[in-house]
């Protein structure tokens, strides 16, 4: 009875929030129905000195590509429908992962015709997404330990257009920070300052309501710089995480990632 009460309360809360934000009714899809879009099309310029001629998501992490860590993290929590937005050397990614059957997932691809940025690539992939269903979006060069079921529930309960996983780090100098209020609603973003100070940073994993795509142009655009700041008034919420977080955007962080290989694989529930 307690579970049923919680479900009813959650649905009522979502519908109320949608009405208040003037958002059309949404589908309250379950975790297993939620597709995941992986943004893996960037050139990874800063990492090319140590990883020439391969796309950044294929950087090795122990005995597997970094991107495989994300695939296995999703699969371990029952998410099997994956869409990879590829670009730079995208044929290498498609050759490596194919249709996903080796990991018991279903992978499809959207190859951008020219560099479109994170938002443009997502808009270009719109034809692959089901109408009316919330979906996960993940950067292909970062990992954060989280419970996707709880994250999706967080999104449904808060009723915004976007939910963003954020992680407090002791040194946010190269990330920029996310500012949010006591209700977890994001109120602004602070550009990277180069100053070694702690703060909450964007961990690169989101739940998007399908209406977000209506706000993205059919052109080159960045989620972080162009879209998120414009959508604050429509509701973007921060879901704080306290597990492992790392990205491989620089040679220094990539080297640190190698040292944490086993811990990252354990956090992603990779079979040993």
C-alpha positions, -999 to 999 in steps of 0.1 A, spaced: 0 0 0 29 24 8 43 19 -27 10 26 -44 6 58 -23 40 69 -34 33 63 -70 1 83 -69 17 111 -51 46 112 -76 23 113 -106 1 140 -91 33 161 -83 46 157 -119 13 167 -134 9 197 -111 45 208 -119 39 205 -156 7 226 -154 25 253 -134 54 254 -159 30 253 -189 45 220 -201 24 196 -221 16 162 -204 45 138 -205 49 101 -204 60 88 -170 82 61 -186 100 35 -164 137 31 -163 137 2 -186 118 22 -213 142 51 -211 166 54 -240 201 67 -234 218 91 -259 256 91 -257 273 122 -271 305 108 -286 312 131 -316 337 155 -302 373 158 -315 389 157 -281 416 183 -291 433 184 -257 437 147 -256 452 142 -291 487 146 -279 484 112 -261 456 97 -282 462 106 -319 439 92 -346 413 77 -323 381 93 -309 383 102 -273 355 78 -261 377 49 -274 406 58 -251 416 26 -233 406 21 -197 424 -11 -187 412 -38 -210 383 -19 -226 374 15 -242 362 42 -219 329 42 -237 324 5 -229 324 15 -192 293 37 -198 276 10 -219 281 -15 -191 270 9 -165 237 15 -183 232 -22 -190 238 -32 -154 208 -10 -144 185 -24 -171 189 4 -198 193 -13 -231 183 11 -258 213 33 -267 218 59 -293 253 71 -301 257 106 -316 289 102 -335 311 126 -355 349 127 -355 361 93 -365 327 80 -358 332 49 -380 357 36 -354 331 38 -327 305 20 -348 330 -7 -358 339 -12 -321 304 -15 -307 282 -26 -337 246 -32 -328 255 -38 -291 246 -75 -290 278 -84 -272 266 -65 -242 229 -74 -246 220 -39 -256 206 -23 -287 228 4 -302 218 27 -330 239 56 -345 234 92 -356 264 104 -375 265 142 -378 274 155 -413 296 182 -399 306 193 -363 273 204 -347 282 207 -310 265 188 -283 231 204 -288 232 203 -326 242 167 -326 212 159 -303 188 178 -325 201 160 -356 194 127 -338 158 137 -330 144 113 -357 157 84 -337 139 93 -305 103 83 -296 79 112 -292 67 119 -257 93 99 -238 119 112 -214 155 102 -223 189 101 -207 218 121 -222 254 113 -214 287 128 -223 309 101 -238 341 113 -220 330 114 -184 317 89 -158 297 95 -127 285 69 -103 247 71 -100 215 52 -97 196 58 -129 163 47 -114 165 73 -87 177 99 -112 147 93 -134 124 95 -104 140 127 -94 133 142 -128 96 130 -128 91 144 -93 105 178 -100 87 183 -133 113 204 -151 125 202 -187 159 189 -176 175 172 -146 213 174 -144 236 152 -123 260 174 -104 290 165 -82 308 186 -56 345 186 -62 373 201 -41 388 219 -72 363 232 -98 388 254 -115 386 239 -150 349 230 -149 329 260 -139 302 256 -113 264 251 -111 244 273 -87 210 260 -74 186 269 -46 173 249 -17 147 233 -39 174 220 -63 164 243 -90 194 256 -110 196 294 -109 228 299 -129 261 288 -141 296 303 -133 322 301 -160 355 285 -151 378 309 -133 410 290 -130 409 295 -92 412 264 -71 380 264 -52 354 238 -44 320 237 -60 292 217 -77 300 209 -113 280 195 -142 287 158 -142 276 153 -178 246 131 -173 210 144 -178 174 134 -181 157 154 -208 120 158 -213 112 156 -251 101 192 -252 137 202 -248 143 194 -285 119 222 -295 143 247 -280 174 235 -300 180 250 -334 189 229 -365 224 243 -365 256 241 -345 250 247 -308 263 238 -274 241 224 -246 262 239 -219 268 274 -235 237 280 -256 208 258 -244 210 254 -207 212 291 -198 182 298 -220 161 271 -204 166 280 -167 132 297 -166 115 265 -178 130 245 -150 164 227 -148 171 208 -116 203 196 -100 205 160 -86 235 159 -64 257 127 -66 283 116 -41 299 86 -59 329 85 -82 333 111 -109 359 116 -135 364 128 -171 392 122 -195 393 156 -211 430 163 -204 461 141 -205 464 146 -167 428 134 -160 432 105 -185 463 94 -166 444 96 -133 416 76 -148 441 48 -155 451 46 -119 414 44 -109 406 17 -135 395 -10 -111 375 14 -89 357 28 -119 348 -6 -132 335 -16 -97 314 16 -96 299 7 -130 292 -29 -119 315 -43 -146 319 -81 -143 354 -89 -133 
